[in-house]
Amino acid sequence: STAALLAKKQSLLLVLSSSGVVMMRGEDTDKIGDSLSDDRLVKQVIQQKTTVASFITKEGVLAPEVSVRAVAPILVDHKLIGAVMIGNSID
């Protein structure tokens, strides 16, 4: 939830299906159903069933925006049933 994001000081929280479809967004609860299957971190988690983390950089208005993101698999009996992505912007 948004309260959990604020309490943990995270700027991004997503719950994904095993194919990378967004099932829940902590920061925008109405925006679901889009796919992150092309995201390199999500791809790696789906293929390897292991937690990954990386810095993400994208162009901003005045300077590049940098964030740290991590994606962890959700496993039941060693079977991937989904993933969780968290992220935090770096000022």
N, CA, C and O atoms as a MOPAC input file, in Angstrom:
PM7 MOZYME 1SCF
protein

 N      0.82800 1    -1.18500 1     0.00000 1
 C      0.00000 1     0.00000 1     0.00000 1
 C      0.86800 1     1.24100 1     0.00000 1
 O      2.07500 1     1.16800 1     0.22700 1
 N      0.24400 1     2.38400 1    -0.25600 1
 C      0.96400 1     3.65700 1    -0.27200 1
 C      1.57100 1     3.93900 1     1.09600 1
 O      2.69800 1     4.42800 1     1.17800 1
 N      0.84900 1     3.64100 1     2.16900 1
 C      1.37000 1     3.85700 1     3.52200 1
 C      2.63400 1     3.03100 1     3.76000 1
 O      3.58300 1     3.51400 1     4.37800 1
 N      2.65100 1     1.80800 1     3.28000 1
 C      3.83000 1     0.95300 1     3.43900 1
 C      5.01400 1     1.52000 1     2.66900 1
 O      6.14400 1     1.48700 1     3.15600 1
 N      4.76300 1     2.04100 1     1.46900 1
 C      5.83300 1     2.65800 1     0.69200 1
 C      6.43800 1     3.82600 1     1.44200 1
 O      7.66000 1     3.94500 1     1.52800 1
 N      5.58900 1     4.69300 1     1.98700 1
 C      6.07100 1     5.86500 1     2.71200 1
 C      6.82400 1     5.46800 1     3.97500 1
 O      7.86100 1     6.05300 1     4.28800 1
 N      6.31800 1     4.48900 1     4.69300 1
 C      6.95800 1     4.04300 1     5.92600 1
 C      8.34300 1     3.45200 1     5.65700 1
 O      9.26800 1     3.64900 1     6.44500 1
 N      8.48200 1     2.73800 1     4.55900 1
 C      9.74900 1     2.10200 1     4.22500 1
 C     10.63200 1     2.99000 1     3.34600 1
 O     11.75000 1     2.60300 1     3.00600 1
 N     10.13900 1     4.17900 1     2.97300 1
 C     10.86300 1     5.13500 1     2.13700 1
 C     11.20500 1     4.56200 1     0.75900 1
 O     12.24400 1     4.89300 1     0.18900 1
 N     10.34200 1     3.71400 1     0.23300 1
 C     10.50700 1     3.16900 1    -1.10600 1
 C      9.68400 1     4.00900 1    -2.07700 1
 O      8.62200 1     4.51000 1    -1.70900 1
 N     10.15300 1     4.16600 1    -3.30000 1
 C      9.39000 1     4.92900 1    -4.28500 1
 C      8.66800 1     4.01200 1    -5.26800 1
 O      7.86400 1     4.47600 1    -6.07700 1
 N      8.95000 1     2.72000 1    -5.20100 1
 C      8.34900 1     1.78000 1    -6.14100 1
 C      8.12700 1     0.44600 1    -5.44700 1
 O      9.02500 1    -0.07300 1    -4.78400 1
 N      6.93600 1    -0.10500 1    -5.59800 1
 C      6.62200 1    -1.44200 1    -5.09800 1
 C      5.64300 1    -2.07100 1    -6.06300 1
 O      4.53200 1    -1.57000 1    -6.23800 1
 N      6.04300 1    -3.16700 1    -6.69600 1
 C      5.19600 1    -3.87100 1    -7.65600 1
 C      5.14200 1    -5.35000 1    -7.30600 1
 O      6.13800 1    -5.93600 1    -6.88300 1
 N      3.97700 1    -5.94300 1    -7.48500 1
 C      3.82600 1    -7.39100 1    -7.41800 1
 C      3.50600 1    -7.83300 1    -8.83600 1
 O      2.56900 1    -7.33000 1    -9.45600 1
 N      4.28600 1    -8.77100 1    -9.34300 1
 C      4.17000 1    -9.22800 1   -10.72800 1
 C      3.75400 1   -10.69100 1   -10.78900 1
 O      4.03600 1   -11.46800 1    -9.87700 1
 N      3.08300 1   -11.05300 1   -11.87100 1
 C      2.76800 1   -12.46800 1   -12.11200 1
 C      4.04100 1   -13.17500 1   -12.57700 1
 O      5.07100 1   -12.53100 1   -12.77700 1
 N      3.97600 1   -14.47500 1   -12.74700 1
 C      5.14000 1   -15.24500 1   -13.19600 1
 C      5.56600 1   -14.89300 1   -14.61600 1
 O      6.67100 1   -15.24200 1   -15.03200 1
 N      4.70800 1   -14.20900 1   -15.36300 1
 C      5.08100 1   -13.78500 1   -16.72300 1
 C      5.43000 1   -12.29900 1   -16.78700 1
 O      5.70200 1   -11.77600 1   -17.86700 1
 N      5.42500 1   -11.61200 1   -15.63900 1
 C      5.81900 1   -10.20500 1   -15.60900 1
 C      4.68500 1    -9.20500 1   -15.70300 1
 O      4.94100 1    -8.01000 1   -15.84600 1
 N      3.43200 1    -9.65500 1   -15.62700 1
 C      2.28300 1    -8.74900 1   -15.67000 1
 C      2.10900 1    -8.11800 1   -14.28800 1
 O      2.17400 1    -8.80800 1   -13.27000 1
 N      1.88800 1    -6.79900 1   -14.26200 1
 C      1.72900 1    -6.07300 1   -12.99900 1
 C      0.38500 1    -6.43000 1   -12.37800 1
 O     -0.67000 1    -6.18000 1   -12.96100 1
 N      0.43800 1    -7.02100 1   -11.18500 1
 C     -0.76600 1    -7.40700 1   -10.45300 1
 C     -1.14700 1    -6.35700 1    -9.41100 1
 O     -2.31700 1    -6.23200 1    -9.04800 1
 N     -0.13500 1    -5.58900 1    -8.92300 1
 C     -0.37100 1    -4.57700 1    -7.90600 1
 C      0.75800 1    -3.55600 1    -7.94800 1
 O      1.92700 1    -3.90200 1    -8.11500 1
 N      0.38200 1    -2.29600 1    -7.79200 1
 C      1.35800 1    -1.20500 1    -7.68200 1
 C      1.10100 1    -0.47600 1    -6.37600 1
 O     -0.01900 1    -0.03400 1    -6.12200 1
 N      2.10200 1    -0.34800 1    -5.56400 1
 C      1.95200 1     0.36700 1    -4.31000 1
 C      1.75500 1     1.85200 1    -4.49900 1
 O      1.03500 1     2.48400 1    -3.72600 1
 N      2.38400 1     2.42500 1    -5.51800 1
 C      2.31600 1     3.86700 1    -5.72100 1
 C      1.13000 1     4.31000 1    -6.56800 1
 O      0.77700 1     5.49000 1    -6.55500 1
 N      0.50900 1     3.39800 1    -7.30000 1
 C     -0.63200 1     3.73800 1    -8.16200 1
 C     -1.51600 1     2.49900 1    -8.25100 1
 O     -1.41300 1     1.71700 1    -9.19600 1
 N     -2.39000 1     2.32700 1    -7.25300 1
 C     -3.15000 1     1.08300 1    -7.11400 1
 C     -4.12400 1     0.82100 1    -8.25700 1
 O     -4.56700 1    -0.31400 1    -8.43200 1
 N     -4.46700 1     1.84200 1    -9.03700 1
 C     -5.39500 1     1.64700 1   -10.15800 1
 C     -4.69600 1     1.20900 1   -11.43900 1
 O     -5.35600 1     0.74700 1   -12.37000 1
 N     -3.37400 1     1.34500 1   -11.50300 1
 C     -2.63800 1     1.01600 1   -12.72900 1
 C     -2.08900 1    -0.40900 1   -12.62600 1
 O     -1.03000 1    -0.63800 1   -12.04100 1
 N     -2.82200 1    -1.35400 1   -13.20100 1
 C     -2.39400 1    -2.75700 1   -13.20800 1
 C     -2.61100 1    -3.33400 1   -14.60000 1
 O     -3.25900 1    -2.71000 1   -15.44000 1
 N     -2.08200 1    -4.49900 1   -14.83800 1
 C     -2.31900 1    -5.20600 1   -16.09200 1
 C     -1.26900 1    -4.99400 1   -17.15500 1
 O     -1.24200 1    -5.72700 1   -18.14400 1
 N     -0.38400 1    -3.99500 1   -16.97900 1
 C      0.66300 1    -3.81100 1   -17.97300 1
 C      1.77100 1    -4.83800 1   -17.73400 1
 O      1.85900 1    -5.42100 1   -16.65300 1
 N      2.59000 1    -5.05100 1   -18.71700 1
 C      3.61300 1    -6.08600 1   -18.63000 1
 C      5.00100 1    -5.47700 1   -18.50900 1
 O      5.33600 1    -4.52000 1   -19.20700 1
 N      5.79700 1    -6.04100 1   -17.62200 1
 C      7.21000 1    -5.67900 1   -17.49500 1
 C      8.09400 1    -6.83800 1   -17.93800 1
 O      9.25300 1    -6.92700 1   -17.53500 1
 N      7.55400 1    -7.71700 1   -18.75800 1
 C      8.30100 1    -8.90000 1   -19.19600 1
 C      9.53300 1    -8.53400 1   -20.02300 1
 O     10.44200 1    -9.35400 1   -20.15300 1
 N      9.58700 1    -7.32400 1   -20.58400 1
 C     10.75700 1    -6.88400 1   -21.34300 1
 C     11.81200 1    -6.21900 1   -20.46600 1
 O     12.92300 1    -5.96700 1   -20.93400 1
 N     11.49200 1    -5.92700 1   -19.20100 1
 C     12.44900 1    -5.32900 1   -18.28300 1
 C     13.57100 1    -6.33400 1   -18.02500 1
 O     13.30300 1    -7.50200 1   -17.74700 1
 N     14.82200 1    -5.88900 1   -18.11600 1
 C     15.95100 1    -6.83800 1   -18.01600 1
 C     16.02800 1    -7.50800 1   -16.65000 1
 O     16.40400 1    -8.67700 1   -16.56700 1
 N     15.68400 1    -6.80200 1   -15.58300 1
 C     15.70700 1    -7.42100 1   -14.25400 1
 C     14.60000 1    -8.46600 1   -14.11100 1
 O     14.82300 1    -9.54900 1   -13.57000 1
 N     13.40900 1    -8.13100 1   -14.60000 1
 C     12.28400 1    -9.06800 1   -14.54400 1
 C     12.59900 1   -10.31300 1   -15.37600 1
 O     12.33400 1   -11.43200 1   -14.93700 1
 N     13.15900 1   -10.12700 1   -16.56700 1
 C     13.54500 1   -11.26600 1   -17.41200 1
 C     14.49900 1   -12.20000 1   -16.67400 1
 O     14.35400 1   -13.42200 1   -16.71100 1
 N     15.47800 1   -11.59400 1   -16.00200 1
 C     16.47600 1   -12.39400 1   -15.29900 1
 C     15.83900 1   -13.19800 1   -14.16600 1
 O     16.18300 1   -14.36300 1   -13.96600 1
 N     14.91800 1   -12.58800 1   -13.42700 1
 C     14.24200 1   -13.29100 1   -12.33500 1
 C     13.38700 1   -14.42900 1   -12.88700 1
 O     13.39300 1   -15.52900 1   -12.33500 1
 N     12.65500 1   -14.17700 1   -13.96500 1
 C     11.80600 1   -15.21100 1   -14.56900 1
 C     12.65300 1   -16.39300 1   -15.04700 1
 O     12.27500 1   -17.54800 1   -14.85200 1
 N     13.80300 1   -16.10400 1   -15.67500 1
 C     14.64300 1   -17.16500 1   -16.21700 1
 C     15.43400 1   -17.91500 1   -15.14600 1
 O     15.55000 1   -19.13900 1   -15.20000 1
 N     15.98300 1   -17.16900 1   -14.16100 1
 C     16.91000 1   -17.77600 1   -13.20900 1
 C     16.31200 1   -18.03800 1   -11.82700 1
 O     16.91700 1   -18.72900 1   -11.00700 1
 N     15.11200 1   -17.47900 1   -11.56600 1
 C     14.45300 1   -17.65400 1   -10.26800 1
 C     15.36300 1   -17.24600 1    -9.11100 1
 O     15.45300 1   -17.93800 1    -8.09700 1
 N     16.03100 1   -16.11300 1    -9.28500 1
 C     16.92900 1   -15.59800 1    -8.26100 1
 C     16.73500 1   -14.09600 1    -8.13100 1
 O     16.27900 1   -13.44700 1    -9.07200 1
 N     17.07300 1   -13.54200 1    -6.98600 1
 C     16.94300 1   -12.10600 1    -6.74700 1
 C     18.03600 1   -11.36000 1    -7.48900 1
 O     19.19200 1   -11.78200 1    -7.50100 1
 N     17.66100 1   -10.24000 1    -8.11300 1
 C     18.61600 1    -9.39000 1    -8.82200 1
 C     18.38700 1    -7.93900 1    -8.41900 1
 O     17.28900 1    -7.55500 1    -8.01600 1
 N     19.44400 1    -7.14100 1    -8.53700 1
 C     19.35100 1    -5.71500 1    -8.22600 1
 C     20.26800 1    -4.94700 1    -9.17400 1
 O     21.25500 1    -5.48300 1    -9.67600 1
 N     19.92200 1    -3.68100 1    -9.40800 1
 C     20.72100 1    -2.87200 1   -10.31400 1
 C     20.37800 1    -1.40200 1   -10.14600 1
 O     19.34500 1    -1.04700 1    -9.57900 1
 N     21.26800 1    -0.55500 1   -10.65200 1
 C     20.98500 1     0.86600 1   -10.78200 1
 C     20.29700 1     1.08700 1   -12.11700 1
 O     20.66600 1     0.46700 1   -13.11400 1
 N     19.30500 1     1.96000 1   -12.14900 1
 C     18.59300 1     2.30500 1   -13.36900 1
 C     18.77800 1     3.80400 1   -13.58400 1
 O     18.57200 1     4.59000 1   -12.65900 1
 N     19.16200 1     4.20600 1   -14.78900 1
 C     19.33500 1     5.61700 1   -15.11900 1
 C     18.45500 1     5.95700 1   -16.30300 1
 O     18.42300 1     5.23500 1   -17.29900 1
 N     17.72600 1     7.08800 1   -16.17900 1
 C     16.97100 1     7.58600 1   -17.31900 1
 C     17.05000 1     9.10100 1   -17.33700 1
 O     17.25200 1     9.73300 1   -16.30000 1
 N     16.89100 1     9.67500 1   -18.50700 1
 C     17.01000 1    11.11500 1   -18.66300 1
 C     15.91700 1    11.84800 1   -17.91300 1
 O     14.74100 1    11.49900 1   -18.01600 1
 N     16.30600 1    12.86300 1   -17.15900 1
 C     15.36700 1    13.71900 1   -16.45600 1
 C     15.36700 1    15.09900 1   -17.08900 1
 O     16.09200 1    15.33600 1   -18.05500 1
 N     14.56900 1    16.00500 1   -16.56200 1
 C     14.47400 1    17.35900 1   -17.11100 1
 C     15.78900 1    18.10800 1   -16.95800 1
 O     16.29500 1    18.66800 1   -17.93000 1
 N     16.34800 1    18.12700 1   -15.75400 1
 C     17.58500 1    18.86200 1   -15.49700 1
 C     18.81400 1    17.97000 1   -15.41900 1
 O     19.91700 1    18.39600 1   -15.76000 1
 N     18.62900 1    16.74900 1   -14.97600 1
 C     19.74800 1    15.81400 1   -14.81500 1
 C     19.20500 1    14.39400 1   -14.91400 1
 O     18.00200 1    14.17300 1   -14.77300 1
 N     20.08900 1    13.43600 1   -15.15500 1
 C     19.62000 1    12.03900 1   -15.19100 1
 C     18.99000 1    11.63800 1   -13.85400 1
 O     19.44000 1    12.06300 1   -12.79000 1
 N     17.94000 1    10.81100 1   -13.92900 1
 C     17.30000 1    10.26700 1   -12.74000 1
 C     17.89100 1     8.88400 1   -12.49200 1
 O     17.92100 1     8.03800 1   -13.38500 1
 N     18.36000 1     8.67000 1   -11.26300 1
 C     18.99000 1     7.39800 1   -10.90600 1
 C     18.16400 1     6.74100 1    -9.81200 1
 O     17.74700 1     7.39100 1    -8.85200 1
 N     17.93500 1     5.45000 1    -9.96900 1
 C     17.22200 1     4.69900 1    -8.93600 1
 C     17.88100 1     3.33500 1    -8.76300 1
 O     18.56900 1     2.83700 1    -9.65500 1
 N     17.65600 1     2.75600 1    -7.60600 1
 C     18.11600 1     1.40500 1    -7.31500 1
 C     16.87700 1     0.52900 1    -7.31200 1
 O     15.87700 1     0.85900 1    -6.67400 1
 N     16.94300 1    -0.58500 1    -8.02300 1
 C     15.80000 1    -1.50500 1    -8.07000 1
 C     16.25400 1    -2.91900 1    -7.78500 1
 O     17.36500 1    -3.32600 1    -8.12700 1
 N     15.36300 1    -3.65200 1    -7.14900 1
 C     15.60900 1    -5.07300 1    -6.88500 1
 C     14.34000 1    -5.83600 1    -7.22300 1
 O     13.23100 1    -5.35800 1    -6.98500 1
 N     14.51500 1    -7.02500 1    -7.77800 1
 C     13.38700 1    -7.89700 1    -8.10100 1
 C     13.68500 1    -9.25700 1    -7.48800 1
 O     14.75500 1    -9.83000 1    -7.68800 1
 N     12.71000 1    -9.75800 1    -6.73400 1
 C     12.86100 1   -11.06500 1    -6.08000 1
 C     11.75500 1   -11.99200 1    -6.53900 1
 O     10.60900 1   -11.56600 1    -6.68300 1
 N     12.07900 1   -13.25100 1    -6.77200 1
 C     11.05100 1   -14.20900 1    -7.18100 1
 C     10.15800 1   -14.59800 1    -6.00700 1
 O     10.59100 1   -14.58200 1    -4.85400 1
 N      8.92600 1   -14.94400 1    -6.30500 1
 C      8.01400 1   -15.54500 1    -5.33100 1
 C      7.90400 1   -17.01100 1    -5.74800 1
 O      7.37100 1   -17.32200 1    -6.81300 1
 N      8.40800 1   -17.89700 1    -4.90900 1
 C      8.47000 1   -19.32300 1    -5.23700 1
 C      7.59700 1   -20.12800 1    -4.28500 1
 O      7.55600 1   -19.86100 1    -3.08400 1
 N      6.90200 1   -21.11100 1    -4.83300 1
 C      6.15700 1   -22.08700 1    -4.04100 1
 C      6.58700 1   -23.45900 1    -4.54700 1
 O      6.40100 1   -23.78700 1    -5.71900 1
 N      7.16100 1   -24.25500 1    -3.65300 1
 C      7.68600 1   -25.57100 1    -4.03400 1
 C      8.62900 1   -25.46600 1    -5.23100 1
 O      8.55900 1   -26.27700 1    -6.15500 1
 N      9.51100 1   -24.46500 1    -5.21300 1
 C     10.51400 1   -24.21100 1    -6.25100 1
 C      9.91100 1   -23.79500 1    -7.59500 1
 O     10.61700 1   -23.75000 1    -8.60200 1
 N      8.61000 1   -23.49000 1    -7.61400 1
 C      7.95200 1   -23.04600 1    -8.84100 1
 C      7.70800 1   -21.53900 1    -8.74100 1
 O      7.19400 1   -21.04700 1    -7.73700 1
 N      8.08300 1   -20.81900 1    -9.79500 1
 C      7.88700 1   -19.37300 1    -9.83200 1
 C      6.40700 1   -19.05600 1   -10.00000 1
 O      5.78400 1   -19.46100 1   -10.98100 1
 N      5.84700 1   -18.32400 1    -9.03000 1
 C      4.44000 1   -17.92300 1    -9.15500 1
 C      4.30400 1   -16.41200 1    -9.31100 1
 O      3.20800 1   -15.90600 1    -9.55100 1
 N      5.41500 1   -15.69200 1    -9.17400 1
 C      5.37500 1   -14.24600 1    -9.31900 1
 C      6.69300 1   -13.63500 1    -8.89100 1
 O      7.68400 1   -14.33400 1    -8.68000 1
 N      6.68600 1   -12.30500 1    -8.76500 1
 C      7.88000 1   -11.57900 1    -8.34800 1
 C      7.47900 1   -10.28100 1    -7.68700 1
 O      6.37300 1    -9.77600 1    -7.88300 1
 N      8.39700 1    -9.75100 1    -6.90300 1
 C      8.19900 1    -8.46000 1    -6.25800 1
 C      9.34000 1    -7.55300 1    -6.68200 1
 O     10.50500 1    -7.94600 1    -6.63400 1
 N      9.00000 1    -6.32600 1    -7.10300 1
 C     10.00300 1    -5.33100 1    -7.45100 1
 C      9.87900 1    -4.15900 1    -6.48400 1
 O      8.78900 1    -3.63700 1    -6.25000 1
 N     11.02200 1    -3.75500 1    -5.92600 1
 C     11.05100 1    -2.54900 1    -5.11400 1
 C     12.11100 1    -1.61900 1    -5.70200 1
 O     13.06600 1    -2.06500 1    -6.33800 1
 N     11.92400 1    -0.33900 1    -5.48000 1
 C     12.88100 1     0.61700 1    -5.99200 1
 C     12.90000 1     1.87700 1    -5.15500 1
 O     11.95300 1     2.19000 1    -4.43400 1
 N     14.00300 1     2.58500 1    -5.27400 1
 C     14.16900 1     3.81200 1    -4.53200 1
 C     14.95000 1     4.79600 1    -5.38500 1
 O     16.00800 1     4.45600 1    -5.91400 1
 N     14.44100 1     6.00800 1    -5.52300 1
 C     15.13100 1     7.05000 1    -6.26300 1
 C     16.28300 1     7.58000 1    -5.42900 1
 O     16.19300 1     7.68700 1    -4.20600 1
 N     17.36200 1     7.90700 1    -6.11300 1
 C     18.53200 1     8.48300 1    -5.44900 1
 C     18.60100 1     9.95000 1    -5.84400 1
 O     18.57800 1    10.28500 1    -7.02900 1
 N     18.68400 1    10.82100 1    -4.84700 1
 C     18.78200 1    12.26300 1    -5.12200 1
 C     20.20700 1    12.64900 1    -5.35100 1
 O     20.49700 1    13.82000 1    -5.59700 1

